[in-house]
Amino acid sequence: MNVSETIKTRTSLRIYDDRMISDSDLDQILEAAFLAPTAGNQQLYSIIVIKSQETKDKLSKSCDNQPFIAKAPVLLLFVADQQKWFDYYKSKGCEAFASREEGLSWEEPNESDLMLSIEDTMIAAQNAVLMAESLGIGSCYIGDILENYEYHKELFQLPKHAVPISLLCLGYYREGHKRVYRKRFDKKYVAFEETYRRLSDEELDDMFAEKASGFVKGPAITADNFAQAFYKRKTGAAFSKEMARSVRAMLRSYAGTQEDEA
């Protein structure tokens, strides 16, 4: 399967064949991740390979109660990781060096370091997804790993500056699997030339027209339109509230604004 075909035919997979992913296929998937573009060739991420059924069962509950997570043969946890570099800096005397070097001071990883490592992490994850697809292995991103930060931190023994960013389910396609493709927004509403362009109300209506066409006002529905209904579902949902709380806790810990182990 060439790159163009891989990108155009890939869809999220939530039903998996029972076969375990072969070591050779998994090695190719990981190698593809390692070869992804990376800031300063730092590879600011770690990948935790999860095959334990006990751990998969736990994640299927902690990631917004999604049973299919437990049925994936392999899970990959992508961790934005500045910890290794800063541990290396410390081991090589960078703290003392910074104190005696004019114009330099010792600084722990900050929010900009986190953002850069997240970029590295997700680029690596997408490389893994495309390699998996080319091998006949489907995948599904689980953004809900951002929930329950404290629980996941303990579960995977994550230090302060290594944070879970995305969980990826992997499994072979079942024979006869029918792919369902979901339409994306028109290019004119997503790709702009030179500068950002704010869309008019009319353009927004056109952009969301297909999604809005599925909205049906019923007796028990308080929303007047698709936008209100979707806003309520995404913003008012318990998982959304927990994700917001969890990310705030992660940021406080990362920046050292709350007491936390090193």
Secondary structure, DSSP 4 states (H G I P E B T S, - for coil): --HHHHHHH--B--S--SSPPPHHHHHHHHHHHHTS--GGG---EEEEEE--HHHHHHHHHHTTS-THHHHSSEEEEEEEE-HHHHHHHHHTTHHHHHHHSTT-------HHHHHHHHHHHHHHHHHHHHHHHHTTEEEEEEGGGGS-HHHHHHHTT--TTEEEEEEEEEEEPPTTPPP---PPPPGGGT--SSS--PPPHHHHHHHTHHHHTT----TT---SSHHHHHHHHHHSSHHHHHHHHHHHHHHHHHHT-S----
